[in-house]
């Protein structure tokens, strides 16, 4: 159902308010609050037969465009307007648009909502998600609210107040509506929540969003999360104490890979390995008692987007409290997942993975040659051609060919040949599974961090790689000069600290490895390397 333009009457004044019957009444009440100043917990919206409740079915109310609702309640302080007027992109000239698009917008903290803000920002590193949300297919309330939030974020240069999305999130996942109690037992606003749990709950709410074709249109019979986010884990249990007992095998669909952190964990790779190879105690049917089993888990499907959860919070039975693991754990900006897959999948991925690594080295060498040649040409006298960079050609020979720097072909020629070669190496079964990883190689594109020493407090922030976010805008149809001129080789990041957005240099990523009370990487999003 489309949005309706209705009126509300309060204290003798009439206000225009939008009403979306597809969203819960709490969203409408928040919109009424924005114009009347009556807090939702003190508001009564009169309808036929009584007043509007948070769980009222709009179908029974049957609202109509132009209808007037009576609102009763004492007004408080109205929400403060932005310090500067909101300017939409379509009202800007080219220079204003280029400046606005140079920095993405932040999200206002509405009281312990940094967990949600950081999660929403990190998910913007998945352009396919916004394509799927933007299709004409009907959406459930939370996916629809997320779509509307992303649309609002793309149309303004000011920080966005994510109140409608937050309201729907708390409606769909009541856990996020829990109130915090002070030491005296008094309510002290909404409680802090866990960003990883928020990530998981949003992904679960997106499970019915239709999948998409390679061209971006919706596809029936497939779901977006299954295509791009869901992996498959094969688990094998073998009894250590009874070699003749047959092993048991199960396959589980997983949205994330966990990285366990112990007193000896220094690197993400070893933490993932520890989580995949575990000892468990269970009843042995052959021994008739509990016995120790070796559980070996390996991925039998790798998704295009691989989520890694750094398990930094654990429950301490001895003190009856959840605590944070402060240990420094080094994560990678490039992740080779072939060590965590089944032998069968590894055999399929190895040819294209091995060749792509070689091609990336060749591309790197070509970029070095082109940049140095460009510098030499710009510094040479206009009347004479630039001389070859002898130091480069002697000390750093071009590894990919015997051509001199000036004899390099256009990069598009190399890329076309490389793409054809790599496509020929991809296993046919992987080609048919659109949304899976074709290479098993990943680039880090987004991070959610936690700052502080306490598990139930602290502050969450999001980080997104600049090139990925701008490439995502281009994928969604942006043709502005700002996007066209963006440097795809820019390795820096954006830091999202609620409504404060800044550039975060690549060489500072090591500062969020953990090891203290400052920000520690908590949820990491990796994107499968493409063939092109």
Secondary structure, 3 states (H helix, E strand, C coil): CCCEEEEEEECCEEEEEEECCCCCHHHHHHHHHHHHCCCHHHCEEEECCEECCCCCCHHHHCCCCCCEEEEECCCCCCCCCCCCCCCEHHHCCHHHHHHHHCCCCCECCCCCCHHHHHHHHHHCCCHHHHHHHCCCCCCCHHHHHHHHHHHHHHCECCCECCHHHHHHHHHHCHHHHCEEECCCCCEEEECCCCHHHHHHHHHHHCCCCEEECCCCCEEEEEEHHHHHCCEEEEEEEEECCCCCCCCEEEEEEECCEEECCCCCCCEHHHHHHHHHEEEEEEEECCCCEEEEEEEEEEEEECECEEEEEECCEEEECCCCEEEECCCCCECCCEEEHHHHECHHHHHHHHHHHHHHHHHHHHHHHHHHHHHHHHHHHHHCCCCCCCCCCHHHHHHCCCCCCCCCHHHCCCHHHHHHHHHHHHHHHCCHHHHHCCCECCCCEEEEEEEEEEECCCCCCCEEEEEEEHHHHHHHHHHCCCCCHHHHCCCCCCCCEEEEECCEEEEECHHHHHHHECCCCCCEEEEEEEEECCCC
